[in-house]
């Protein structure tokens, strides 16, 4: 087992972002083939507030901070990957723009993967009595619909050329993580032999979130009105994220 520090990362536009505990590095290929590298220090909120390192709570904090850093990395990669004549039209996103993008993305995700499946499950209860009467069956149906939506979304965006390119970088990033965790020197020959799938991938985390949601949402009383169920799910989301982080 390697004693190297744990490294994570994500694909960006024409490149990758790799993150160590306190440093984030982004490498992006420009249209002319030049690879631009940016290295930033990561100010961990949990280092300033030790209480945030507690189990479950640390998962919520890590998720939010990872999303913020991810959007910053995507913004930098988009700026570098654009042709020179386009750069003048696109300045770097402000902090408020990043926060707005984060809130919008999070809101759309909740609507598509949590509230819409809930509504469809509630609707199916009018046709199938067991769904309406049994909390576990209700949440199993809800979970199946949610996972189906998620897999359909992933499958659908693979038809987009730009997204397929990002997925290729995503797989390459996983290969590098595997080689690093095995303690091997990060050469092209060493990295190539590893698989493109990784258990700590963000996609795996989302699937665990959806499975965990089935269990946690089963605690919501079945007789509650639809609006109360929807609001309670919003409250329970941080707990689900924290439990999923501990599981992965």
LOLO-948191 format. One record per residue (C-alpha): chain; y, z, x. Coordinates in steps of 0.001 Angstrom, whole numbers. Layout:
// residues N
r unit->A | yy->Y | zz->Z | xx->X
...
This chain:
// residues 248
r unit->A | yy->0 | zz->0 | xx->0
r unit->A | yy->3403 | zz->-999 | xx->1354
r unit->A | yy->6082 | zz->1646 | xx->1902
r unit->A | yy->8818 | zz->-906 | xx->1255
r unit->A | yy->11387 | zz->65 | xx->-1407
r unit->A | yy->10765 | zz->-1293 | xx->-4893
r unit->A | yy->12472 | zz->-4644 | xx->-5452
r unit->A | yy->13219 | zz->-6358 | xx->-8747
r unit->A | yy->15008 | zz->-9505 | xx->-9688
r unit->A | yy->15624 | zz->-12300 | xx->-12131
r unit->A | yy->16135 | zz->-16027 | xx->-12182
r unit->A | yy->19660 | zz->-17387 | xx->-12506
r unit->A | yy->21020 | zz->-20924 | xx->-12715
r unit->A | yy->19707 | zz->-22786 | xx->-9654
r unit->A | yy->18764 | zz->-19585 | xx->-7886
r unit->A | yy->17572 | zz->-15999 | xx->-8013
r unit->A | yy->18995 | zz->-12509 | xx->-8011
r unit->A | yy->17054 | zz->-9869 | xx->-6064
r unit->A | yy->17846 | zz->-6196 | xx->-6441
r unit->A | yy->16943 | zz->-3235 | xx->-4257
r unit->A | yy->17757 | zz->321 | xx->-5385
r unit->A | yy->21371 | zz->130 | xx->-4167
r unit->A | yy->21976 | zz->-3539 | xx->-3301
r unit->A | yy->21991 | zz->-6759 | xx->-5302
r unit->A | yy->21817 | zz->-10192 | xx->-3661
r unit->A | yy->22226 | zz->-13547 | xx->-5404
r unit->A | yy->21254 | zz->-16884 | xx->-3852
r unit->A | yy->22351 | zz->-20084 | xx->-5637
r unit->A | yy->21888 | zz->-23747 | xx->-4740
r unit->A | yy->25091 | zz->-25757 | xx->-5114
r unit->A | yy->25063 | zz->-29411 | xx->-6273
r unit->A | yy->25393 | zz->-30566 | xx->-2630
r unit->A | yy->22280 | zz->-28587 | xx->-1635
r unit->A | yy->24087 | zz->-25740 | xx->116
r unit->A | yy->22693 | zz->-22281 | xx->-697
r unit->A | yy->25390 | zz->-19687 | xx->-1348
r unit->A | yy->24508 | zz->-16010 | xx->-974
r unit->A | yy->26424 | zz->-13092 | xx->-2452
r unit->A | yy->25579 | zz->-9466 | xx->-1654
r unit->A | yy->26986 | zz->-6571 | xx->-3695
r unit->A | yy->26445 | zz->-2828 | xx->-3625
r unit->A | yy->24955 | zz->-1372 | xx->-6820
r unit->A | yy->26619 | zz->1794 | xx->-8059
r unit->A | yy->23870 | zz->3579 | xx->-9960
r unit->A | yy->25143 | zz->5698 | xx->-12831
r unit->A | yy->22134 | zz->7976 | xx->-12446
r unit->A | yy->23210 | zz->8822 | xx->-8884
r unit->A | yy->26534 | zz->10106 | xx->-10162
r unit->A | yy->25019 | zz->11848 | xx->-13191
r unit->A | yy->21595 | zz->13250 | xx->-12148
r unit->A | yy->20784 | zz->14214 | xx->-15751
r unit->A | yy->20350 | zz->10497 | xx->-16513
r unit->A | yy->17244 | zz->10466 | xx->-14285
r unit->A | yy->15274 | zz->12358 | xx->-16928
r unit->A | yy->12230 | zz->10532 | xx->-18375
r unit->A | yy->12956 | zz->8219 | xx->-21326
r unit->A | yy->16716 | zz->8611 | xx->-20798
r unit->A | yy->16465 | zz->6872 | xx->-17418
r unit->A | yy->14853 | zz->3882 | xx->-19089
r unit->A | yy->17784 | zz->3399 | xx->-21470
r unit->A | yy->20332 | zz->3690 | xx->-18645
r unit->A | yy->18351 | zz->1325 | xx->-16403
r unit->A | yy->18033 | zz->-1252 | xx->-19180
r unit->A | yy->21769 | zz->-1292 | xx->-19933
r unit->A | yy->22753 | zz->-1451 | xx->-16271
r unit->A | yy->20211 | zz->-4196 | xx->-15588
r unit->A | yy->21618 | zz->-6275 | xx->-18434
r unit->A | yy->25175 | zz->-5905 | xx->-17107
r unit->A | yy->24123 | zz->-6851 | xx->-13558
r unit->A | yy->22071 | zz->-9750 | xx->-14910
r unit->A | yy->25023 | zz->-11233 | xx->-16780
r unit->A | yy->27201 | zz->-10884 | xx->-13680
r unit->A | yy->24559 | zz->-12700 | xx->-11634
r unit->A | yy->24284 | zz->-15470 | xx->-14233
r unit->A | yy->28061 | zz->-15831 | xx->-14278
r unit->A | yy->28185 | zz->-16200 | xx->-10492
r unit->A | yy->25337 | zz->-18727 | xx->-10487
r unit->A | yy->26961 | zz->-20810 | xx->-13228
r unit->A | yy->30203 | zz->-20918 | xx->-11260
r unit->A | yy->28414 | zz->-22023 | xx->-8081
r unit->A | yy->26073 | zz->-24524 | xx->-9746
r unit->A | yy->28907 | zz->-26388 | xx->-11483
r unit->A | yy->30363 | zz->-29498 | xx->-9789
r unit->A | yy->33660 | zz->-28884 | xx->-8003
r unit->A | yy->35727 | zz->-30643 | xx->-10667
r unit->A | yy->34333 | zz->-28304 | xx->-13328
r unit->A | yy->35080 | zz->-25092 | xx->-11457
r unit->A | yy->38814 | zz->-25344 | xx->-12111
r unit->A | yy->38089 | zz->-25186 | xx->-15846
r unit->A | yy->35848 | zz->-22108 | xx->-15650
r unit->A | yy->37165 | zz->-18928 | xx->-14097
r unit->A | yy->34907 | zz->-15956 | xx->-13470
r unit->A | yy->34236 | zz->-13859 | xx->-16566
r unit->A | yy->36324 | zz->-10732 | xx->-16924
r unit->A | yy->34728 | zz->-7340 | xx->-17456
r unit->A | yy->35643 | zz->-7505 | xx->-21140
r unit->A | yy->34051 | zz->-10950 | xx->-21459
r unit->A | yy->30851 | zz->-9626 | xx->-19879
r unit->A | yy->30828 | zz->-6640 | xx->-22258
r unit->A | yy->31437 | zz->-8967 | xx->-25209
r unit->A | yy->28606 | zz->-11263 | xx->-24153
r unit->A | yy->26308 | zz->-8277 | xx->-23737
r unit->A | yy->27136 | zz->-6910 | xx->-27194
r unit->A | yy->26753 | zz->-10335 | xx->-28833
r unit->A | yy->23407 | zz->-10997 | xx->-27139
r unit->A | yy->22123 | zz->-7540 | xx->-28017
r unit->A | yy->23265 | zz->-7908 | xx->-31615
r unit->A | yy->21627 | zz->-11296 | xx->-32079
r unit->A | yy->18423 | zz->-9977 | xx->-30522
r unit->A | yy->18319 | zz->-7023 | xx->-32917
r unit->A | yy->19014 | zz->-9292 | xx->-35893
r unit->A | yy->16339 | zz->-11851 | xx->-34993
r unit->A | yy->13592 | zz->-9604 | xx->-33640
r unit->A | yy->14050 | zz->-6410 | xx->-35654
r unit->A | yy->15968 | zz->-6862 | xx->-38907
r unit->A | yy->14705 | zz->-10291 | xx->-39966
r unit->A | yy->11012 | zz->-9268 | xx->-39512
r unit->A | yy->11790 | zz->-6074 | xx->-41461
r unit->A | yy->13253 | zz->-8068 | xx->-44336
r unit->A | yy->10325 | zz->-10499 | xx->-44407
r unit->A | yy->7832 | zz->-7624 | xx->-44326
r unit->A | yy->9646 | zz->-5877 | xx->-47173
r unit->A | yy->9550 | zz->-9170 | xx->-49082
r unit->A | yy->5813 | zz->-9564 | xx->-48475
r unit->A | yy->5288 | zz->-6142 | xx->-50034
r unit->A | yy->6169 | zz->-7629 | xx->-53423
r unit->A | yy->3155 | zz->-9935 | xx->-53111
r unit->A | yy->700 | zz->-7640 | xx->-51319
r unit->A | yy->592 | zz->-4075 | xx->-52604
r unit->A | yy->-1110 | zz->-2652 | xx->-49520
r unit->A | yy->1887 | zz->-3666 | xx->-47378
r unit->A | yy->4271 | zz->-1809 | xx->-49667
r unit->A | yy->2158 | zz->1333 | xx->-50033
r unit->A | yy->730 | zz->1887 | xx->-46531
r unit->A | yy->3194 | zz->2679 | xx->-43712
r unit->A | yy->809 | zz->1666 | xx->-40929
r unit->A | yy->-23 | zz->-1681 | xx->-42560
r unit->A | yy->3688 | zz->-2261 | xx->-43224
r unit->A | yy->4570 | zz->-1763 | xx->-39563
r unit->A | yy->1595 | zz->-3781 | xx->-38333
r unit->A | yy->2726 | zz->-6747 | xx->-40436
r unit->A | yy->6293 | zz->-6197 | xx->-39253
r unit->A | yy->5116 | zz->-6070 | xx->-35629
r unit->A | yy->3036 | zz->-9237 | xx->-35930
r unit->A | yy->6008 | zz->-11119 | xx->-37393
r unit->A | yy->8287 | zz->-9773 | xx->-34645
r unit->A | yy->5912 | zz->-10787 | xx->-31835
r unit->A | yy->5388 | zz->-14206 | xx->-33456
r unit->A | yy->9170 | zz->-14730 | xx->-33518
r unit->A | yy->9415 | zz->-13719 | xx->-29872
r unit->A | yy->6600 | zz->-16007 | xx->-28700
r unit->A | yy->7997 | zz->-18871 | xx->-30792
r unit->A | yy->11416 | zz->-18317 | xx->-29202
r unit->A | yy->9991 | zz->-18378 | xx->-25668
r unit->A | yy->7912 | zz->-21476 | xx->-26479
r unit->A | yy->10882 | zz->-23230 | xx->-28084
r unit->A | yy->13296 | zz->-22796 | xx->-25180
r unit->A | yy->10747 | zz->-24201 | xx->-22717
r unit->A | yy->11600 | zz->-27641 | xx->-24143
r unit->A | yy->15133 | zz->-27307 | xx->-22768
r unit->A | yy->15356 | zz->-28914 | xx->-19331
r unit->A | yy->17785 | zz->-26350 | xx->-17903
r unit->A | yy->15682 | zz->-23437 | xx->-19159
r unit->A | yy->12511 | zz->-24919 | xx->-17652
r unit->A | yy->14345 | zz->-25044 | xx->-14324
r unit->A | yy->15274 | zz->-21356 | xx->-14679
r unit->A | yy->11639 | zz->-20541 | xx->-15472
r unit->A | yy->10596 | zz->-22226 | xx->-12218
r unit->A | yy->12937 | zz->-19944 | xx->-10274
r unit->A | yy->11592 | zz->-17028 | xx->-12322
r unit->A | yy->8055 | zz->-17766 | xx->-11151
r unit->A | yy->9224 | zz->-18147 | xx->-7560
r unit->A | yy->10951 | zz->-14769 | xx->-7750
r unit->A | yy->7676 | zz->-13170 | xx->-8899
r unit->A | yy->5819 | zz->-14683 | xx->-5944
r unit->A | yy->8332 | zz->-13146 | xx->-3551
r unit->A | yy->8046 | zz->-9727 | xx->-5225
r unit->A | yy->4246 | zz->-9856 | xx->-4908
r unit->A | yy->4454 | zz->-10724 | xx->-1198
r unit->A | yy->6986 | zz->-7952 | xx->-594
r unit->A | yy->4822 | zz->-5373 | xx->-2384
r unit->A | yy->1835 | zz->-6458 | xx->-296
r unit->A | yy->3858 | zz->-5744 | xx->2846
r unit->A | yy->3721 | zz->-9343 | xx->4034
r unit->A | yy->6432 | zz->-11170 | xx->5918
r unit->A | yy->8450 | zz->-13245 | xx->3465
r unit->A | yy->7602 | zz->-16719 | xx->4704
r unit->A | yy->6996 | zz->-19771 | xx->2538
r unit->A | yy->3299 | zz->-19826 | xx->3460
r unit->A | yy->2774 | zz->-16166 | xx->2560
r unit->A | yy->4701 | zz->-16354 | xx->-713
r unit->A | yy->3027 | zz->-19513 | xx->-2039
r unit->A | yy->-420 | zz->-17922 | xx->-2418
r unit->A | yy->716 | zz->-15340 | xx->-5005
r unit->A | yy->752 | zz->-15867 | xx->-8808
r unit->A | yy->3872 | zz->-16526 | xx->-10867
r unit->A | yy->3130 | zz->-13709 | xx->-13343
r unit->A | yy->4116 | zz->-10108 | xx->-12626
r unit->A | yy->3378 | zz->-6981 | xx->-14699
r unit->A | yy->6891 | zz->-5570 | xx->-14256
r unit->A | yy->8510 | zz->-8759 | xx->-15520
r unit->A | yy->11253 | zz->-8363 | xx->-18121
r unit->A | yy->9219 | zz->-10465 | xx->-20558
r unit->A | yy->6324 | zz->-8014 | xx->-20241
r unit->A | yy->8766 | zz->-5192 | xx->-20896
r unit->A | yy->9955 | zz->-6857 | xx->-24120
r unit->A | yy->6375 | zz->-7234 | xx->-25339
r unit->A | yy->5736 | zz->-3545 | xx->-24662
r unit->A | yy->8934 | zz->-2718 | xx->-26574
r unit->A | yy->7600 | zz->-4631 | xx->-29578
r unit->A | yy->4219 | zz->-2911 | xx->-29442
r unit->A | yy->5851 | zz->492 | xx->-29000
r unit->A | yy->8092 | zz->-240 | xx->-31982
r unit->A | yy->5038 | zz->-550 | xx->-34241
r unit->A | yy->4048 | zz->3036 | xx->-33410
r unit->A | yy->7532 | zz->4557 | xx->-33536
r unit->A | yy->8612 | zz->2777 | xx->-36716
r unit->A | yy->5461 | zz->4046 | xx->-38430
r unit->A | yy->7140 | zz->7476 | xx->-38429
r unit->A | yy->9825 | zz->6201 | xx->-40828
r unit->A | yy->8937 | zz->7258 | xx->-44399
r unit->A | yy->7621 | zz->4283 | xx->-46352
r unit->A | yy->9546 | zz->5200 | xx->-49518
r unit->A | yy->12945 | zz->4885 | xx->-47811
r unit->A | yy->15205 | zz->2033 | xx->-49046
r unit->A | yy->15479 | zz->-1097 | xx->-46905
r unit->A | yy->18985 | zz->-212 | xx->-45671
r unit->A | yy->17878 | zz->3259 | xx->-44553
r unit->A | yy->14922 | zz->1748 | xx->-42692
r unit->A | yy->17213 | zz->-752 | xx->-40975
r unit->A | yy->19700 | zz->1927 | xx->-39867
r unit->A | yy->16935 | zz->4256 | xx->-38657
r unit->A | yy->15509 | zz->1443 | xx->-36527
r unit->A | yy->18851 | zz->1035 | xx->-34817
r unit->A | yy->18883 | zz->4760 | xx->-34009
r unit->A | yy->15298 | zz->4657 | xx->-32712
r unit->A | yy->15806 | zz->1626 | xx->-30438
r unit->A | yy->16958 | zz->3678 | xx->-27384
r unit->A | yy->13895 | zz->5920 | xx->-27743
r unit->A | yy->11607 | zz->2879 | xx->-27935
r unit->A | yy->13277 | zz->1353 | xx->-24860
r unit->A | yy->12896 | zz->4627 | xx->-22938
r unit->A | yy->9219 | zz->5033 | xx->-23870
r unit->A | yy->8521 | zz->1388 | xx->-22976
r unit->A | yy->10175 | zz->1852 | xx->-19581
r unit->A | yy->7944 | zz->4830 | xx->-18850
r unit->A | yy->4873 | zz->2838 | xx->-19931
r unit->A | yy->5607 | zz->-173 | xx->-17730
